[in-house]
Amino acid sequence: MGQYVLTAFHASGEKLLDERIEAGNVAEAKAAGEALLKEKKLENTAHRLVNEAGKLILFHR
């Protein structure tokens, strides 16, 4: 299991979401991140999902 961090931001730079996600692989992490963003109605805000090493998995500006 890998650790991923999903962060969503307001246009002002304020953090709206900062959640850790555990997933078996990148595809599972991306799907879980997208589902969480949709659930919290943040899919159209700036957001990023990174793995433990800081590699960008998902990004929206």
Backbone bond lengths (Angstrom), bond angles and torsions (degrees), N, CA, C in turn:
res aa  C-N    CA-C-N  psi(-1)  N-CA   C-N-CA  omega(-1)  CA-C   N-CA-C  phi
1 M - - - 1.449 - - 1.527 109.60 -
2 G 1.316 115.43 135.03 1.453 120.41 177.60 1.515 111.39 -106.78
3 Q 1.308 115.19 157.16 1.460 122.23 177.05 1.524 109.02 -101.94
4 Y 1.316 115.81 135.79 1.460 122.68 178.51 1.525 107.60 -132.72
5 V 1.328 116.39 153.26 1.466 120.38 178.36 1.524 108.66 -123.87
6 L 1.328 115.51 125.45 1.459 122.93 178.04 1.522 108.11 -107.05
7 T 1.324 116.32 124.97 1.461 121.84 -179.97 1.521 108.89 -128.65
8 A 1.330 116.57 133.89 1.469 122.32 175.81 1.523 107.81 -121.49
9 F 1.336 115.29 143.75 1.457 121.25 -174.75 1.520 111.68 -127.02
10 H 1.328 115.83 148.07 1.460 122.87 168.72 1.525 106.67 -79.95
11 A 1.314 118.40 160.31 1.469 122.10 179.43 1.531 112.00 -57.64
12 S 1.329 117.28 -26.20 1.470 121.50 179.14 1.526 112.46 -76.47
13 G 1.340 117.10 -10.35 1.454 121.39 -178.23 1.520 113.44 101.80
14 E 1.334 116.69 -8.21 1.464 121.01 178.99 1.527 110.01 -65.87
15 K 1.340 117.23 135.78 1.464 121.51 176.78 1.522 109.29 -74.18
16 L 1.311 115.85 127.06 1.460 121.29 176.97 1.523 111.17 -100.52
17 L 1.329 116.01 -24.33 1.459 121.54 -177.35 1.515 108.25 -152.46
18 D 1.320 116.81 137.32 1.458 122.46 176.21 1.522 106.49 -147.89
19 E 1.334 116.49 90.20 1.464 121.93 -171.91 1.521 111.36 -122.15
20 R 1.315 115.89 141.60 1.465 121.78 172.43 1.524 108.09 -91.28
21 I 1.322 114.80 140.15 1.462 121.60 179.24 1.522 107.61 -126.94
22 E 1.321 117.39 133.85 1.460 121.80 172.44 1.514 107.21 -103.47
23 A 1.330 115.82 131.74 1.461 119.99 -179.64 1.523 109.44 -149.84
24 G 1.315 115.50 155.67 1.454 121.69 -178.65 1.511 113.95 -75.06
25 N 1.330 116.52 -26.91 1.463 120.28 179.66 1.530 109.44 -157.85
26 V 1.316 115.15 177.19 1.464 121.22 -176.22 1.529 111.60 -61.98
27 A 1.325 117.69 -42.33 1.466 120.84 -178.61 1.528 111.22 -62.23
28 E 1.334 116.88 -42.24 1.466 120.47 178.15 1.527 110.95 -65.35
29 A 1.325 116.66 -40.45 1.468 121.08 179.20 1.520 110.63 -63.68
30 K 1.326 116.35 -44.00 1.466 120.87 179.87 1.529 110.46 -62.42
31 A 1.333 117.09 -44.84 1.465 121.22 179.43 1.529 110.80 -63.57
32 A 1.326 117.27 -42.52 1.466 121.04 179.26 1.529 110.64 -65.51
33 G 1.317 116.84 -40.15 1.460 121.13 178.57 1.514 111.95 -64.36
34 E 1.326 116.35 -45.14 1.466 120.41 179.28 1.526 110.81 -63.62
35 A 1.335 117.10 -39.14 1.465 120.94 178.84 1.531 111.01 -65.37
36 L 1.324 116.94 -41.13 1.461 120.72 179.07 1.524 111.36 -65.73
37 L 1.321 116.58 -41.37 1.465 120.34 177.42 1.527 110.88 -61.96
38 K 1.333 116.14 -42.87 1.464 120.25 179.96 1.531 110.55 -65.59
39 E 1.324 116.51 -42.90 1.465 121.58 179.77 1.532 111.33 -59.51
40 K 1.311 116.77 -39.21 1.468 121.61 -178.27 1.527 112.35 -92.50
41 K 1.338 116.17 5.55 1.471 123.23 179.25 1.533 112.22 57.74
42 L 1.322 115.22 42.61 1.461 121.64 -179.86 1.526 112.46 -117.31
43 E 1.322 117.50 11.42 1.463 120.53 -175.67 1.528 113.42 -64.46
44 N 1.337 118.02 -20.01 1.465 120.85 -179.87 1.524 112.87 -102.28
45 T 1.331 117.03 8.27 1.463 120.74 175.61 1.528 108.80 -95.72
46 A 1.318 116.13 166.62 1.463 120.07 175.22 1.528 107.90 -65.30
47 H 1.329 116.68 131.25 1.456 120.23 179.37 1.520 110.92 -153.32
48 R 1.335 114.34 162.03 1.462 120.29 176.93 1.520 109.08 -149.26
49 L 1.312 114.53 150.62 1.456 122.65 175.01 1.517 106.42 -127.07
50 V 1.332 116.45 124.85 1.464 121.01 -179.36 1.520 109.83 -126.32
51 N 1.346 115.36 154.26 1.461 119.54 176.09 1.523 109.71 -89.85
52 E 1.332 116.75 -176.51 1.469 122.04 -177.15 1.522 112.53 -58.79
53 A 1.310 117.04 -32.32 1.462 121.81 -178.22 1.530 112.12 -84.21
54 G 1.332 117.13 -4.41 1.459 121.23 -179.86 1.519 114.03 91.75
55 K 1.339 116.73 5.11 1.467 120.42 178.81 1.528 109.63 -70.09
56 L 1.313 115.46 132.35 1.455 122.40 -179.37 1.529 110.02 -73.92
57 I 1.323 116.58 124.30 1.462 122.78 -178.71 1.528 110.46 -104.75
58 L 1.323 116.19 -39.89 1.463 122.47 -176.96 1.520 107.47 -142.75
59 F 1.339 117.06 137.08 1.461 120.64 -178.80 1.516 109.63 -148.10
60 H 1.320 115.51 137.84 1.470 121.31 174.67 1.515 107.25 -144.60
61 R 1.329 116.73 132.02 1.460 120.87 -178.46 1.497 111.04 -112.96
